[in-house]
Amino acid sequence: MNILLVLIPISLLLLAAAIWAFVWAVKGGQYDDLDTPPLDILVDDENPRQTAPSPGDAQDGT
């Protein structure tokens, strides 16, 4: 029964930390736009990046 005297304050501290982290995230703008990021994957890039260098651009280092 004495363990409750330890566990209840610890749980209240963890709850306060979770609430503080949530408020910090909301004030930081983490939840401003939840709809657009999943749709960004569907839009093509205007200038796609070149993934592999062309054969003439490769340097041997010899």
C-alpha positions in Angstrom: 0.0 0.0 0.0 2.9 2.3 0.6 4.0 1.9 -3.0 1.0 4.1 -4.0 2.6 7.0 -2.2 5.4 6.7 -4.8 3.5 5.7 -7.9 0.8 8.3 -7.8 3.2 11.3 -7.8 5.3 9.7 -10.5 2.2 9.1 -12.7 1.1 12.7 -12.1 4.6 13.9 -13.2 4.4 11.8 -16.3 1.0 13.1 -17.1 2.2 16.7 -16.7 5.1 16.0 -19.0 2.8 14.5 -21.6 0.5 17.5 -21.5 3.4 19.9 -21.7 4.8 18.1 -24.7 1.4 18.2 -26.5 1.0 21.9 -25.8 4.5 22.6 -27.0 3.8 20.7 -30.2 0.6 22.6 -30.8 2.3 26.0 -30.2 5.1 24.9 -32.5 2.7 24.3 -35.4 3.0 20.6 -35.6 -0.7 20.2 -36.0 -1.4 23.1 -38.3 -1.8 21.3 -41.6 -2.6 17.6 -41.4 -4.3 17.2 -44.8 -1.6 18.4 -47.3 1.4 16.3 -46.5 -0.2 12.9 -47.5 -1.2 14.5 -50.8 2.3 15.9 -51.6 3.4 12.4 -52.6 0.9 12.4 -55.5 2.2 15.6 -57.1 5.1 15.3 -59.6 8.2 17.3 -59.1 8.7 20.0 -61.7 12.4 19.2 -62.1 13.1 15.6 -61.2 16.5 15.0 -59.8 19.0 12.9 -61.8 19.7 9.8 -59.7 22.7 8.3 -61.6 25.5 10.4 -63.2 25.9 10.2 -66.9 28.9 8.0 -68.2 30.8 11.1 -69.3 30.6 12.7 -65.9 32.2 9.9 -63.9 35.7 10.4 -62.6 38.0 7.4 -62.2 40.4 8.9 -59.8 43.4 7.3 -61.6 
